[in-house]
């Protein structure tokens, strides 16, 4: 269940071609007010390849920008949003705002990140205190303190399904499984520089090439920092990371909520996961008073703790030295920035060029002061009418989903009642949060790009730790308004639809309703449906992990899910590399169910009248084409490989083929048996 969102991550649109380790695949913007007929390829039969029929000409004529590893509608819209956000940030920087104000912090953070000359002039001086502290580690207790001091709130198991942190462990604070009214602390595996354990353990020739490139990268980073015996230390670092990878849970196991350990009292970690000086670790991490933490991947927590004891102290010091340098490459001198891009942007994701520095600075500022920037963004770009129109569409699709539940012939009245209760208590946030996070505790120093980055991460961490044991705010947002995405929050039973996705081609109040329902409507339906996918269906109306299904109903639901998983298993993304139908099942269920719900909502919106023919197409045809055109997408081979191996979203071209599970699509395009996408009625995965 990868990032319970409409698209790959990511929620954070940082791209490795630019400023961070983590490149998120982003699905060009269709023309506002109408379908892009010129972008279609009508030589292709819609029943054979609906993605190519809707987007074939666009695919043939569109080049991925050199600073990106992927490109499509989401990326195009993100580019527009970034430009608007940059203008807002620059205005804040030029406003001569009072010292300590949010506008001043925004401007100073952006300007400091943008000033590469100043970064180069300072050299390694900003990071030297951290490197000196690592060099001074002389025993396992000091090592535990150093490891604890690196913990950040940089993982998210269910909302963003982000299982990666380069730190040994990551923290996620969210409602508890058993008590959804109180925030709990979740400790998650980490410690890898590459995206996933498979990058270290696979013997596939492509993966072996990444392994060799990463070894060289580690050595280059240490050499640039004038670390003695850099090659030998690089070998130690790579060996240690490989051991950590072996201890890691797989992506599939990480997504299984039933494999999560119950809360471990802080005092029991030493006996449950021996090897690490846990009291020293928790004290340094500020978690001694947490009471208990949920071990999300208990086997990995045990395995990584054991490695702290079994591996040489010098190896851990080399590892921490490398991590300190590598995680900060975007705010270190040019040689480090060049090397960081060469591996993470070019080798790992295939981007020929880094993103322009101003785009990287926008991403960095959004990451540090997202809500402060968001307030300025919605004031400029999200009028009240847009919010009201979007809320009306949400209500319409929720009502359509409710009617679909009532019509399910296979579901018992008992389970239907529980499903309806969950739908009725669903909190839906549109545009921006009801309450904004403050940044009074964040000290932004103009000219200190690295210090600003580290202090921002620490402020976010302290914000998260401060929520442990406190009542849950069901209306809390997990995305900023300027994010081109949407998200389902299963433990809060809530949805967030940021302002930035509520614009063309997804949503345009002046456009043909069929386009809005095929665009933002399918997104809304997708996020609603996440509450009832293979993962969301395991949480009740309060957000508590609970089984609310009858055995027979759940068996039917699971069989339908298995059928959809098998459908996606058949898609070959690259020669010999197939989509993992179970890894992507949550997103695929949400796509199918969401498209069904938005189709029903569109029919209701017609008020019993026939849809007009526009651009030579019926209403149903326009809706399905609008859905397929928002999934326009191209990816470079390394980025596509990474997505298939590590992400819960199937490649966009296959998601466009979701239409093959809806009866209405067959009638709209006269799809017949023998065509490649044809599924017999009994084989169509109509789960909700």
Secondary structure, DSSP 8 states (H G I E B T S, - for coil): --TTBSSSS-SS---TTTTSS----------TTS--GGG--TTS-TTT-HHHHHHHHHHHH----TT-SEEEHHHHHHHHHHHHHHHHHHHHHTTT--TTSHHHHHHHHHHHHH-HHHHHHHTTHHHHHHHHHHHT--SHHHHHHHHHHT--S--BSSSS-B---SSSEEEEEEE-SS-TTBEEEEEEE---SSSSTHHHH---HHHHHHHHHHHHHHHHHHHHTT-TTHHHHHHHHHHHHHHHHHHS--HHHHH-GGGS--EEEGGGHHHHSTTS-HHHHHHHHT-GGG-EEEETTHHHHHHHHHHHHHS-HHHHHHHHHHHHHHTTGGGS-HHHHHHHIIIIIIITT--SS---HHHHHHHHHHHHHHHHHHHHHHHHH--HHHHHHHHHHHHHHHHHHHHHHHH-TTS-HHHHHHHHHHHHT-EEEEES-SS----TT----TT-HHHHHHHHHHHHHHHHHTTTTSB--TT--SS-TT-S-EEEETTTTEEEEEGGGSSTTT--TTS-HHHHIIIIIHHHHHHHHHTTSTTGGGB-TTS-B---S-HHHHHHHHHHHHHHHHHHHT-EEETTEE--TTTTHHHHHHHHHHHHHHHHHHHHHTTTS----BTTB-HHHHHHHHHHHTT-EEE-HHHHHHHHHH-SS--HHHHHGGGGG-HHHHHHHT--TTSTT---GGGS----
